[in-house]
Amino acid sequence: MILVTGGAGFIGANFVLDWLNGNGEGVINLDKLTYAGNLQTLASLESDPRHVFVQGDIGDRELVSRLLQEYQVRAVINFAAESHVDRSIHGPGEFIQTNVVGTFNLLEAVRAYWNALEGEAKAAFRFLHVSTDEVYGTLSATDAPFSESNRYEPNSPYSASKAASDHLVRAWHHTYGLPVLTTNCSNNYGPYHFPEKLIPLVILNALAGKPLPIYGDGQQIRDWLYVKDHCSAIRTVLAQGRLGETYNVGGWNEKANLDVVHTICSILDTLRPKADGTGYAEQITYVQDRPGHDRRYAIDARKLERELGWKPAETFESGIRKTVQWYLDNQDWVSNVTSGNYRQWLEQHYGNKA
Ligand SMILES: NC(=O)c1ccc[n+]([C@@H]2O[C@H](COP(=O)([O-])OP(=O)(O)OC[C@H]3O[C@@H](n4cnc5c(N)ncnc54)[C@H](O)[C@@H]3O)[C@@H](O)[C@H]2O)c1
């Protein structure tokens, strides 16, 4: 079996769903279920014996050690993190606790387990750490996209805590020989994205007739990747990545935030035109910029393409259309998130199985 941490979050849940769709191998899903964890996303797996959900913290060494032993885990994929930049500005403590201290404890539990393995099981074991392009800092309009050899220059408490976790993972390879892989990915979007993030927020506010808030001048550039493409990149790196290496993952889709918002508005104008004949773009409002807001991120994903043959399946245009359609088709999921009811899903549906 594989152990996925943070598998009830946006990317982790997409990963678990895709993994079990295309693969018979079971998943132990360890997630603390913070506000960002949503078991309703995994409702289709409720009676699937290949999915074992465990509510718990990656920082709980005893629990992680027990799960590794009990299920004879052959790989760990670490998605668990505090992930929202705005939250990290208002309360950085949780980010240090989970992203830094939690990753340290996870690495120590995994190291002890891996040390005790022998032969083929030891040689085949992998620890894959999922990280972000934000560790590289910010780019000017003319800088080349981030490659794996760029310096780490994190600017927010979130990216600093992720950078610290990447360094720990690297050190556990160089010092203890732990068979690690790291991926640094650009901004993801797609189904099951928590509506505090730009793309789902804009779709849902537009439909609700609310303002569409744009930070500053809206010219911050992000490199967008459809979440399913990120998941396929992680599967590729897990299967074929060279030990100790990092791989940048991106979709070659640099867009200014304002352009992303206009694209969503025009898709909605077609799929769900407003009764009063006005366009959704009229709801755009500019709000004060986030402190320390990075201007541009862009990923050079050529190493992953060249060495492991990975390519994204979606363009931004195809992926964003699918995403808007998904939010229109999944009002149930959306209303449970916006009402807060998703937080009761564990008790109501999993009972004491978790
Ligand atoms: N969203 C993006 O655009 C993006 C891009 C690149 C990399 N990443 C990285 O990918 C990973 C997943 O991101 P996401 O957007 O799915 O995040 P998310 O916030 O949607 O999900 C995080 C999950 O981790 C769980 N979690 C938090 N603290 C935990 C702990 N101490 N122990 C166990 N579980 C815990 C939460 O309950 C949640 O289910 C993160 O490591 C993030 O840094 C995200």
The ligand as an SDF file (V2000), in Angstrom:
LIG
                    3D

 44 48  0  0  0  0  0  0  0  0999 V2000
   -2.7200   24.2870   -4.3290 N   0  0  0  0  0  0  0  0  0  0  0  0
   -1.6750   24.5820   -5.0820 C   0  0  0  0  0  0  0  0  0  0  0  0
   -1.7940   25.3410   -6.0480 O   0  0  0  0  0  0  0  0  0  0  0  0
   -0.3230   23.9620   -4.7890 C   0  0  0  0  0  0  0  0  0  0  0  0
    0.7030   24.1360   -5.7180 C   0  0  0  0  0  0  0  0  0  0  0  0
    1.9420   23.5230   -5.4780 C   0  0  0  0  0  0  0  0  0  0  0  0
    2.1350   22.7660   -4.3380 C   0  0  0  0  0  0  0  0  0  0  0  0
    1.1290   22.6310   -3.4400 N   0  0  0  0  0  0  0  0  0  0  0  0
    1.3820   21.7770   -2.2570 C   0  0  0  0  0  0  0  0  0  0  0  0
    0.5840   20.6300   -2.4110 O   0  0  0  0  0  0  0  0  0  0  0  0
    0.1430   20.1520   -1.1300 C   0  0  0  0  0  0  0  0  0  0  0  0
   -1.3720   20.0470   -1.1180 C   0  0  0  0  0  0  0  0  0  0  0  0
   -1.9300   21.3380   -1.4030 O   0  0  0  0  0  0  0  0  0  0  0  0
   -3.5050   21.5680   -1.4050 P   0  0  0  0  0  0  0  0  0  0  0  0
   -3.7840   22.7550   -2.2360 O   0  0  0  0  0  0  0  0  0  0  0  0
   -4.1970   20.2760   -1.6950 O   0  0  0  0  0  0  0  0  0  0  0  0
   -3.7180   21.9430    0.1250 O   0  0  0  0  0  0  0  0  0  0  0  0
   -5.0520   21.9030    1.0090 P   0  0  0  0  0  0  0  0  0  0  0  0
   -4.8990   22.9890    2.0050 O   0  0  0  0  0  0  0  0  0  0  0  0
   -6.2550   21.8680    0.1380 O   0  0  0  0  0  0  0  0  0  0  0  0
   -4.9750   20.4840    1.7350 O   0  0  0  0  0  0  0  0  0  0  0  0
   -4.0720   20.2010    2.7790 C   0  0  0  0  0  0  0  0  0  0  0  0
   -4.5640   18.9460    3.5000 C   0  0  0  0  0  0  0  0  0  0  0  0
   -3.6110   18.6250    4.5140 O   0  0  0  0  0  0  0  0  0  0  0  0
   -4.3140   18.3370    5.7140 C   0  0  0  0  0  0  0  0  0  0  0  0
   -3.4270   18.6610    6.8510 N   0  0  0  0  0  0  0  0  0  0  0  0
   -3.0610   19.9060    7.2870 C   0  0  0  0  0  0  0  0  0  0  0  0
   -2.2470   19.7920    8.3520 N   0  0  0  0  0  0  0  0  0  0  0  0
   -2.0900   18.4630    8.5820 C   0  0  0  0  0  0  0  0  0  0  0  0
   -1.3280   17.7110    9.5330 C   0  0  0  0  0  0  0  0  0  0  0  0
   -0.5950   18.3180   10.4660 N   0  0  0  0  0  0  0  0  0  0  0  0
   -1.3840   16.3580    9.4880 N   0  0  0  0  0  0  0  0  0  0  0  0
   -2.1450   15.7280    8.5440 C   0  0  0  0  0  0  0  0  0  0  0  0
   -2.8790   16.3980    7.6240 N   0  0  0  0  0  0  0  0  0  0  0  0
   -2.8420   17.7380    7.6420 C   0  0  0  0  0  0  0  0  0  0  0  0
   -5.5580   19.2080    5.6700 C   0  0  0  0  0  0  0  0  0  0  0  0
   -6.5800   18.6980    6.5090 O   0  0  0  0  0  0  0  0  0  0  0  0
   -5.9150   19.1350    4.1810 C   0  0  0  0  0  0  0  0  0  0  0  0
   -6.7380   18.0280    3.9090 O   0  0  0  0  0  0  0  0  0  0  0  0
    0.6980   21.1520   -0.1230 C   0  0  0  0  0  0  0  0  0  0  0  0
    1.8730   20.6000    0.4170 O   0  0  0  0  0  0  0  0  0  0  0  0
    1.0040   22.3910   -0.9290 C   0  0  0  0  0  0  0  0  0  0  0  0
    2.0750   23.1170   -0.3670 O   0  0  0  0  0  0  0  0  0  0  0  0
   -0.0930   23.2090   -3.6440 C   0  0  0  0  0  0  0  0  0  0  0  0
  1  2  1  0
  2  3  2  0
  2  4  1  0
  4  5  1  0
  4 44  2  0
  5  6  2  0
  6  7  1  0
  7  8  2  0
  8  9  1  0
  8 44  1  0
  9 10  1  0
  9 42  1  0
 10 11  1  0
 11 12  1  0
 11 40  1  0
 12 13  1  0
 13 14  1  0
 14 15  2  0
 14 16  1  0
 14 17  1  0
 17 18  1  0
 18 19  2  0
 18 20  1  0
 18 21  1  0
 21 22  1  0
 22 23  1  0
 23 24  1  0
 23 38  1  0
 24 25  1  0
 25 26  1  0
 25 36  1  0
 26 27  1  0
 26 35  1  0
 27 28  2  0
 28 29  1  0
 29 30  1  0
 29 35  2  0
 30 31  1  0
 30 32  2  0
 32 33  1  0
 33 34  2  0
 34 35  1  0
 36 37  1  0
 36 38  1  0
 38 39  1  0
 40 41  1  0
 40 42  1  0
 42 43  1  0
M  CHG  2   8   1  16  -1
M  END
$$$$
